[in-house]
Amino acid sequence: MKTNDITKAQNPALRGSLNALRRSAEAARKVAIQTDTDLVIVKDGQLLRISAEELRKSAGGDAAKP
């Protein structure tokens, strides 16, 4: 299903699920930075490990530090 299809779904829970996933991804990045742990994601079918340091850099450095 494409993003546009989800936002036009009749079920209100399904419509809100994309924003919920985005919020939870942001929360996971913040926790990984605060606890200095790696974040593991799947991108293009491959498992990727992103270090807390990389997350800090992509979040703008000092703004993301606890």
Backbone as CSV, one residue per row, in Angstrom:
resi,resn,N_x,N_y,N_z,CA_x,CA_y,CA_z,C_x,C_y,C_z
1,MET,0.852,-1.179,0.000,0.000,0.000,0.000,0.896,1.240,0.000
2,LYS,0.539,2.208,-0.761,1.308,3.444,-0.835,0.875,4.412,0.264
3,THR,1.739,5.391,0.545,1.439,6.386,1.573,0.126,7.096,1.283
4,ASN,-0.097,7.476,0.054,-1.338,8.172,-0.304,-2.556,7.304,-0.024
5,ASP,-2.434,6.008,-0.243,-3.554,5.112,0.011,-3.881,5.068,1.505
6,ILE,-2.874,5.056,2.357,-3.094,4.982,3.801,-3.790,6.238,4.303
7,THR,-3.390,7.387,3.818,-3.984,8.633,4.301,-5.437,8.789,3.852
8,LYS,-5.843,8.016,2.864,-7.217,8.097,2.366,-8.073,6.921,2.824
9,ALA,-7.550,6.111,3.734,-8.285,4.937,4.205,-9.541,5.349,4.954
10,GLN,-10.552,4.508,4.904,-11.797,4.792,5.611,-11.655,4.576,7.107
11,ASN,-10.809,3.655,7.507,-10.605,3.351,8.913,-9.734,4.442,9.537
12,PRO,-10.231,5.162,10.559,-9.456,6.245,11.155,-8.163,5.772,11.825
13,ALA,-8.159,4.548,12.358,-6.941,4.017,12.971,-5.866,3.803,11.918
14,LEU,-6.258,3.325,10.768,-5.303,3.122,9.679,-4.781,4.454,9.154
15,ARG,-5.656,5.446,9.066,-5.225,6.778,8.611,-4.169,7.357,9.547
16,GLY,-4.326,7.128,10.835,-3.394,7.676,11.805,-2.148,6.840,12.016
17,SER,-2.105,5.665,11.436,-0.984,4.758,11.698,0.339,5.273,11.148
18,LEU,0.337,5.961,10.033,1.582,6.468,9.461,2.225,7.501,10.387
19,ASN,1.418,8.415,10.905,1.949,9.403,11.854,2.420,8.734,13.138
20,ALA,1.710,7.701,13.581,2.118,6.977,14.786,3.459,6.295,14.576
21,LEU,3.670,5.717,13.407,4.956,5.088,13.100,6.078,6.117,13.067
22,ARG,5.791,7.271,12.519,6.807,8.331,12.478,7.165,8.811,13.882
23,ARG,6.146,8.964,14.747,6.406,9.379,16.127,7.220,8.324,16.873
24,SER,6.882,7.066,16.670,7.617,6.016,17.377,9.046,5.894,16.864
25,ALA,9.278,6.138,15.585,10.645,6.122,15.045,11.467,7.250,15.652
26,GLU,10.879,8.417,15.782,11.572,9.559,16.395,11.885,9.263,17.866
27,ALA,10.935,8.659,18.563,11.155,8.308,19.967,12.280,7.274,20.091
28,ALA,12.329,6.319,19.181,13.395,5.311,19.206,14.754,5.953,18.967
29,ARG,14.821,6.925,18.056,16.092,7.633,17.817,16.529,8.391,19.068
30,LYS,15.586,9.057,19.734,15.930,9.807,20.952,16.432,8.885,22.054
31,VAL,15.775,7.747,22.240,16.194,6.800,23.264,17.574,6.237,22.936
32,ALA,17.817,5.919,21.685,19.129,5.395,21.277,20.224,6.415,21.562
33,ILE,19.953,7.687,21.316,20.934,8.740,21.594,21.151,8.865,23.093
34,GLN,20.072,8.879,23.875,20.173,9.048,25.326,20.897,7.887,25.997
35,THR,20.707,6.680,25.478,21.304,5.494,26.093,22.589,5.067,25.403
36,ASP,22.997,5.822,24.388,24.215,5.553,23.624,24.224,4.127,23.070
37,THR,23.101,3.736,22.495,22.983,2.411,21.883,22.728,2.543,20.395
38,ASP,23.010,1.479,19.669,22.776,1.475,18.226,21.291,1.290,17.938
39,LEU,20.887,1.816,16.816,19.525,1.636,16.320,19.614,0.687,15.138
40,VAL,18.810,-0.356,15.122,18.822,-1.328,14.035,17.554,-1.133,13.223
41,ILE,17.741,-0.922,11.911,16.603,-0.716,11.014,16.741,-1.634,9.809
42,VAL,15.667,-1.773,9.068,15.698,-2.494,7.800,15.490,-1.470,6.700
43,LYS,16.441,-1.414,5.767,16.353,-0.498,4.640,16.661,-1.272,3.375
44,ASP,15.738,-1.253,2.439,15.886,-1.989,1.188,16.175,-3.465,1.435
45,GLY,15.535,-4.040,2.460,15.692,-5.453,2.754,16.966,-5.814,3.492
46,GLN,17.771,-4.838,3.846,19.033,-5.070,4.545,18.953,-4.532,5.968
47,LEU,19.501,-5.283,6.926,19.593,-4.791,8.304,20.736,-3.795,8.393
48,LEU,20.460,-2.643,8.961,21.478,-1.616,9.147,21.564,-1.259,10.620
49,ARG,22.780,-1.089,11.097,23.014,-0.678,12.472,23.526,0.759,12.429
50,ILE,22.797,1.666,13.089,23.170,3.078,13.110,23.599,3.410,14.532
51,SER,24.823,3.887,14.671,25.340,4.196,16.006,24.680,5.455,16.557
52,ALA,24.741,5.586,17.872,24.197,6.783,18.524,24.927,8.024,18.025
53,GLU,26.220,7.888,17.763,27.002,9.017,17.258,26.486,9.468,15.884
54,GLU,26.185,8.512,15.012,25.625,8.861,13.705,24.266,9.531,13.858
55,LEU,23.467,9.040,14.803,22.155,9.637,15.049,22.302,11.073,15.540
56,ARG,23.284,11.314,16.420,23.522,12.670,16.911,23.890,13.602,15.764
57,LYS,24.762,13.130,14.888,25.186,13.954,13.752,24.013,14.276,12.840
58,SER,23.182,13.290,12.555,22.062,13.530,11.643,20.960,14.359,12.301
59,ALA,20.933,14.397,13.644,19.929,15.179,14.358,20.382,16.597,14.632
60,GLY,21.597,16.917,14.259,22.060,18.291,14.438,23.013,18.460,15.598
61,GLY,23.667,17.385,16.019,24.706,17.504,17.041,24.179,17.748,18.428
62,ASP,24.499,18.905,19.015,24.181,19.204,20.408,22.694,19.200,20.705
63,ALA,21.870,19.492,19.719,20.426,19.541,19.945,19.888,18.195,20.359
64,ALA,20.548,17.106,19.946,20.048,15.772,20.238,20.673,15.161,21.485
65,LYS,21.646,15.790,22.110,22.297,15.237,23.286,21.402,15.392,24.514
66,PRO,21.459,14.399,25.404,20.600,14.453,26.605,20.982,15.572,27.546
